[in-house]
Amino acid sequence: MPDDITQNKDFRHIVRLAEADLKGEKTLLPSLRRVKGVGFSFANAICTVTNIPINKQVGILTDEEIKSLEKAIKNPLEHKIPKWLYNRKKDLETGEDKHLTSSDLKLQKEFDIKHLKKIKCYRGVRHSSGLPVRGQRTRGNFRHGKTIGVRKKGVQK
């Protein structure tokens, strides 16, 4: 059956959605998760709000359906998606809840790390020194890029 659909002239093998290329053969729910910043629950909420079935193939979506998905991802507040699904609650600068995707999410993450380094908190110091931030042990792991072991006197040059 999937071969019959892919032979259709309206079928698209690659669909561009929210700065991500989605494979047309896959279903909608796993494909939406390929967009940076969209997880399982958020993708499920987007499909529910836009009334598009989650098991529909991406390649047979119409232009209107793609536009509605794009709008729902960019402006989840307008589509009444619950705020607890957003990936940025109580933003430091504005204090509002928002959902970031793709390059916006990447830039904001970089700015957050720069802010941590600037205020020299524990996490910022760990980031700047290249050590693990979240409490992992460092004796046996995270040992790349630094001097490892002890050199013997005869081997030194």
C-alpha positions in Angstrom: 0.0 0.0 0.0 2.7 2.6 0.8 4.2 2.0 -2.7 0.8 3.0 -4.3 0.9 6.3 -2.3 4.5 7.1 -3.2 3.7 6.6 -6.9 1.1 9.4 -6.7 2.3 12.6 -8.6 1.1 14.8 -5.6 3.3 12.8 -3.2 6.3 14.7 -1.8 9.3 12.8 -0.7 10.7 15.7 1.4 8.6 18.2 3.2 10.1 21.4 4.7 8.5 22.3 8.0 9.8 24.7 10.6 13.4 24.7 9.2 13.5 20.9 9.1 13.4 18.5 6.2 10.9 15.7 6.9 10.8 12.4 5.0 7.5 12.0 3.1 7.3 8.2 3.7 7.1 8.5 7.5 4.0 9.3 9.6 3.3 12.7 11.1 4.0 12.1 14.8 7.6 10.8 14.5 8.3 13.3 11.7 7.3 16.3 13.8 9.8 15.1 16.5 12.6 15.7 13.9 11.9 19.5 14.3 14.3 20.8 17.0 12.4 21.8 20.0 9.4 19.6 19.4 9.0 16.5 21.5 6.5 13.7 21.7 3.9 15.5 23.9 4.2 18.8 22.0 3.9 17.0 18.6 0.8 15.1 19.9 -0.8 18.4 21.0 -0.1 20.0 17.6 -1.8 17.1 15.8 -4.8 17.3 18.1 -5.1 21.1 17.8 -4.9 21.1 14.0 -7.2 18.0 13.6 -4.6 16.1 11.5 -4.4 12.4 12.2 -1.0 11.3 13.7 -0.7 8.3 11.4 -1.1 10.3 8.2 2.0 10.2 5.9 3.9 13.5 5.7 4.2 13.3 1.9 0.4 13.4 1.3 -0.2 16.5 3.5 -1.7 19.4 1.7 -0.2 22.9 1.7 -3.0 24.2 4.0 -2.2 21.4 6.5 1.5 22.2 6.4 0.7 25.9 7.0 -1.5 25.1 9.9 1.1 22.8 11.4 3.7 25.6 11.0 1.4 28.2 12.6 0.8 25.8 15.6 4.5 25.3 16.1 5.4 29.0 15.9 2.4 30.3 17.9 1.2 27.6 20.3 -0.6 30.2 22.5 -3.0 31.1 19.7 -3.9 27.4 19.3 -4.5 27.0 23.0 -1.8 24.5 23.6 -1.2 24.2 27.4 1.7 26.3 28.7 3.2 23.3 30.6 4.2 21.9 27.2 6.4 24.9 26.3 10.1 24.5 26.5 10.8 28.0 27.9 8.7 28.9 30.9 9.3 32.3 32.7 11.9 33.6 30.4 14.7 35.5 32.1 14.4 38.7 30.1 10.6 38.9 29.5 9.2 36.7 32.2 6.7 35.2 29.7 6.1 31.6 28.7 7.1 30.7 25.1 8.1 27.8 22.9 11.3 28.0 20.9 12.2 25.9 17.9 15.1 25.3 15.5 17.7 28.1 15.4 15.9 30.3 18.0 16.3 27.5 20.5 20.0 27.0 19.7 20.7 30.7 20.0 18.8 31.0 23.3 20.7 28.0 24.7 24.0 29.7 23.8 22.9 32.9 25.4 21.9 31.1 28.6 25.3 29.4 28.8 27.1 32.8 28.2 24.9 34.3 31.0 25.9 31.5 33.4 29.6 32.1 32.6 29.2 35.8 33.0 27.7 35.6 36.5 30.3 33.0 37.4 27.9 30.6 39.1 28.9 27.0 39.6 27.3 25.8 36.4 29.0 28.6 34.4 32.4 27.8 35.9 31.9 24.1 34.9 30.9 25.1 31.4 33.9 27.4 31.0 36.4 24.8 32.2 34.9 22.1 30.0 33.8 19.8 32.9 30.5 18.1 33.4 27.8 20.4 34.7 25.2 18.1 36.2 27.1 16.4 39.0 28.7 13.4 37.2 31.9 11.9 38.5 35.0 12.8 36.6 37.6 10.2 37.7 37.0 7.7 35.0 34.9 9.6 32.6 35.2 12.9 30.8 39.0 12.3 30.3 39.4 13.5 26.7 41.4 16.5 25.6 43.4 16.7 28.9 46.6 15.1 30.1 45.9 11.5 31.0 48.2 9.4 33.3 51.7 10.0 34.4 54.8 10.1 32.2 57.9 8.2 33.3 61.2 10.0 33.4 62.8 8.0 30.6 60.0 8.7 28.2 60.0 12.5 28.5 61.7 14.4 25.7 
